[in-house]
């Protein structure tokens, strides 16, 4: 599998290339945002490791452009530890966030998890309940046939699991395990952020934030779209 590393730190890129080659992956590199987009269009990698702080076009800009033509898994690297930065990346469609410094072992675990998740077969490509329709292949949802709601990979997996349970609560730990695959990649606060963002998207599209309800001691349930 091909992995694209996008980072302007030449030494770090060399270390990542060594670790990934050792694990059997083919590696492409880019050192600024514009070069990254050229590599993405030309080589269509299976995974992107994307730094936030890049010359010419930063990682958020690259991700925003990338999501217009590809749903390739993206893991963002950053030295910035603010919640706002992480939420911005997730809103744009990042699949995972890894803060520098990190160990090669942690990186490889995340890479394996993202690649495994990206190759999972779909059971049903479309799920619906009441006025909500979820198109898994397109990463989109619609409320009452209205304009498509673009979903980030995390949004998509969360909504997919909730809809598949048809109104029954899903335990928070089960949601974390499904949405992120690697349980070390997130916690309950991360889950709350994704739930909050998805509620906002549904409400803005004419649905209701209350469709996703927190059930004490039971988890989260998608309960109101059939009323």
N, C-alpha and C positions, 0 to 999 in steps of 0.2 A: 504493500500500500504506500501511496505517496503522501508525504506530510510537508506542508509549506510552513517554514519558520519566517516570521516577519518581525525583525528587531534591528535597531541601529547599533546595538552593542555587539561588535564583531567577536569579542572574546566569548560572550554568552552564546552567541550563535554557534561558535565552534564547539563549545561544550554540549549544547543540545544536539548538534549534528552527530557528535561522537556517541552520545547515549542512545539516540534513536537508531543510528546505524547498527550499534551493538545489539539492539533488540530486533533487528531484521527489517526495519523500515527504510524506504527510499526517501531522501530529503531534498527539498528545494528551498532556496533562500531568497529573501528580499530584504533590503535595508532601509526602505522608505515606503510611504503609503502609495505613491504612484506606481512604483515598481511592483508593489504587491498586487495591485489590480491587474497589471499586465500579466503577471505570473498566473493569477487566478483564472483569467480568461483563456490563456494559452494552454495551461497544463491540467486544469480541473482536478486539483488534489482531493484526497479523501478526507483530509483534516487540515485545519489551519490553526497554528499557534501564533497569536497576534498580540504584539505589544501595544499598549495604549499610547505611550509617548514616542511618536515617530516624526521625522522631518517630512516636509511637503504636505502630507495629509496624515492626521493622527489616526489612531486605531479606531476611534468611534466613526470617523469619516469613512475609513475603509470598510468597516462593518456595515454602515448604512448603504453604501454603494453595492457591496457584495450581496446583501439580502434582496436586491432588486432582480438578481439573475441566478442566485444559487442558495440552496439550503444546506450546504456543506457544514459539518460540525465545526464550531469555532471555540477555541479556548483562549481567553484573553489573559495576558500577563500584565501586571502593574505593580509599581511601587506605591501607588496612591491607594490609601486604605479607607477612603470615605465611603459611606453608604450611598451617597448621591452618585458617585462614579460607577459603583457596582450596579445600581438600579438603571442608570443610563445604558450601560452595556447590555444588561438583560433585556431592557425595552427594545433595543435595536436588534436583538436576536442572538446574543451570545449564548452558548450552551454551558459554559463553565468559566470560572474566574479563579486564577491562581496568583497569589501575591508573592512578589520577590522579597527576600530570597527564598528559594525552595530547593528541595533535594531532587536529584535525578530520579530517585525511586518514586517520589510523590508524583512527579511529572509523568512517568511511564504508566503509573496506575491510572491516572486521569485519561491519558491517551488511549489505553486499552479499553477503558470504560466507554469513552465517547465513540470509538470505532465499533465496538460491539453493539452499542445502542443504535448507531446509525444503520446497522445491517439487520436489525430485527424485522421479521416479516410482519406485515399488517394483517390483522384478522378481518376487519371491515374497514373499507376506505372512507365510508360516510356513517356518522352516528347522528341521530336526531332525537329530540324529545320536545314536545310542544312546539313553540315557535322557534326553537334553536336548532340549527343544522351545522354539524361540524364536518368539514371536508379535510380528512387527515392528510391525504396526498398533497393538497394545495396549501396546507397550513393556514386554513381560513375558516371562519365561522360566519353565519348569517342569522339575524333576528328578523322573523316575519318577512323573509325574502328581501331584506334591505341590503345596503352596500356591504361588501365583504369586510370582515374584521381580520386584519393581518395578525397572526399569532406568532410569537417567538417560539423557539423549540421548547422552552420550559412551560410557557402558556399551553402549548398544544398537548404536551404529555399530561399536564395537570387536568385539563378539561376532558381529555380522552378517558382518563381513569375514572373521574367523577361521573361522567355520563354512562360509562359501562356498568356502574353500580346502581343506576336507575333510582336515585333518591336515597339509597342507604348510605350511612356515614362510612367514610374510609379513614382508618387510623392515620394520624399524622406521620408516624414512622413508615408506614406502608407507602404513603404518598411521597415522602422524601426518597425512599428506596427506588420508586418507579421513576420519578421525575429526574433525579440526578444519577441513578444507578449506583454510583459510588457514594455510600453513606457518609464518607469523610468529607465530601465536597460541599455539604450543606447542613443546616440545622433547622430547628423550628422557626427561628427568626427569619431565615432565608425563605422558608415556605410561606410565612405570613406576607412577605414582600411580594412574592409571586401571586398569591391569592388576592392581595390588595390591587395589584396591577390588572389582573384579569377581571375582577369585579368592575373596575373603572372602565375597561374597554367594553364590557357588556352593557353597562349603564349608558355610555356615550353612544352606543349603537341602537338604543331604544329598548334595551332589556332592563334588567334590574340588578344592582349590586347584591341584593338579598337572595338572588338565585343560588349563590354559593354561601351556605350557612355553616357557621361553626357550631358543632354540637358538643357541649361539655362532656369530657371524659370519653368521647367517641370519635372525634376527628372532624372532618369536613364532609358536607353532602351537597349535591346539586339537587335542589328540591322543588323549586317554584316554577320552572318553565312549563309545567303541564297544567297550570292553573289558569 
